[in-house]
Amino acid sequence: MTFDNFTYKGVKFSQEIHSEKQLSYLENEFKVFDDDVYCVTFPKSGTHWMGEILNLIKNKGDPTECNTVLSMQRSPWFECITGLPDVENLARPRIISSHLPCHVFAKSVFESKAKVLYTIRNPKDVFVSRFHFNKMLKIYKDERGFQDSLNDFLQGNIMFGSWFDHVKGWLQMTKHENFFYITYEELQQDLRGSVVRICKFLGKELNDEEIDSVVKHSTFDTMKENKMCNGDVTQAHILDKSKGTLMRKGISGDWKNHLTVAQSEYFDKVYQEKMKDVNVKFSWEE
Ligand code: A3P
């Protein structure tokens, strides 16, 4: 997919939604508050899902805000030109979304008490989800075929750069007590248990009923019906809704329906090479 882009610190960004000036401002000058919560992901890893969970936890399971305020307004992307003013106007405690790689993130975040949650998803599913979503995104000027898109993904020749570098960069933060990571697959296998872990990390004490409500309102089926987070109300100049949907399938392993055996083996080869120094074992590696 081609798009008007620029490179900032080795990573590709969109000229239409990002700016170098803003990235530099975020990195060096953005004011982080101790009660900020950052929902960080490589795109298509479950950003909206985690954003919903965080909002519901903040509201002790009360879905009113999730049902009445657009997700991109209650947890805006601070690297987006249109998202930053919303972030700076958010009532505290703020929930801020980001796809930024660690090396260009707001430097002061790790000198503060702000919490960072990083959600990681099997990159094969990220690739497939992204392949479908990119058809909807109007910033892309053309449609690239599946094999070319796969090569772009594996080479990191895409917006926000390499999945491998993104994950490896953020995993270096595991030594910080205010950093927490979880996988999309863990959320799927045990949503309630995951919510309990997230509450513990955030220092939030919710009773059983409140936790049940967080779970109920963050399932795929509920979110797919919620116009405030399912992409239905996103401005028409961003998404072409005739080309797909944000809440597409919400499953793990959909890559098996898309990648040939040869493509999957090639993916595994690149994965093993790029991830060889990573000590974490993810469920999809077993
Ligand atoms: P699929 O395209 O595989 O269906 P992001 O929010 O980072 O853009 O990620 C979008 C992906 O997360 C989509 O994946 C979407 O369906 C999935 N997703 C969103 N909410 C979910 C939920 N509650 N449960 C499971 N998957 C969810």
Boltz pocket constraint, residues with backbone or C-beta under 6 A from the ligand:
constraints:
  - pocket:
      binder: B
      contacts: [[A, 41], [A, 42], [A, 43], [A, 44], [A, 45], [A, 46], [A, 47], [A, 48], [A, 49], [A, 125], [A, 128], [A, 129], [A, 130], [A, 132], [A, 218], [A, 219], [A, 220], [A, 221], [A, 223], [A, 245], [A, 246], [A, 247], [A, 248], [A, 249], [A, 250], [A, 251], [A, 254]]
      max_distance: 6.0
